[in-house]
Amino acid sequence: MNKYLIVGLGNIGTEYVNTRHNVGFLIAEKLGEELGGTFKSANFGQLCETSYKGRKTFILKPDTYMNLSGNAVKFWVNKENIKPENILILCDDLSLPFGTIRIKPKGSNAGHNGLKSIENLLQTQQYPRLRFGIGGEFSKGQQVDYVLGEWSEEEKKSLSERINLSSEAVRSFIFSGIGNTMNEFNGK
């Protein structure tokens, strides 16, 4: 049976719950809800074990903080023997306009600490990722405050719809593969 590991990146702790950097957690939670699963405490985070159209699916929210996300990914990839092409990392992206989705089969970490950690521990850039645009509306030197800041009132108005679309894209990835998913969802 094909197994999939969907990893929503974020930081644990109540102070981070509504921050832009935690959008990966939001997408993972929505996906778990839609697949009828429940997150439970597990090694390196909260894990929702479920299936989608006959495909065993593990949804993970690492509890390692962003810059150590690779520890959680490596553990679950090895434990469940998941192929790199069946991993999907959900993360924020400063270079994309708010709510824009970009799915890629591989690529650089683009300075994202979570992706950097995953790349270092898996020893490859060859794993799929879904980047969720958070925009780059900050002054020079304010990047950390921006990504760790809460959503603006304007962003909150359409955030739920964008999270739903992202979850739909993840389901497409699991069932239809990355090529079809990229064609259907990139740039939306």
HELIX and SHEET records of a PDB file:
HELIX    1   1 THR A   14  TYR A   16  5                                   3    
HELIX    2   2 ARG A   20  ASN A   22  5                                   3    
HELIX    3   3 VAL A   23  GLU A   34  1                                  12    
HELIX    4   4 MET A   66  LEU A   68  5                                   3    
HELIX    5   5 SER A   69  GLU A   80  1                                  12    
HELIX    6   6 PRO A   84  ASN A   86  5                                   3    
HELIX    7   7 ASN A  113  LEU A  122  1                                  10    
HELIX    8   8 GLN A  143  VAL A  147  1                                   5    
HELIX    9   9 GLU A  153  SER A  176  1                                  24    
HELIX   10  10 ILE A  178  PHE A  185  1                                   8    
SHEET    1   A 7 LYS A  40  ALA A  42  0                                        
SHEET    2   A 7 GLY A  45  TYR A  52 -1                                        
SHEET    3   A 7 ARG A  55  PRO A  62 -1                                        
SHEET    4   A 7 LYS A   3  GLY A   8  1                                        
SHEET    5   A 7 ILE A  87  ASP A  93  1                                        
SHEET    6   A 7 ARG A 129  GLY A 133  1                                        
SHEET    7   A 7 ILE A 101  LYS A 104 -1                                        
END                                                                             
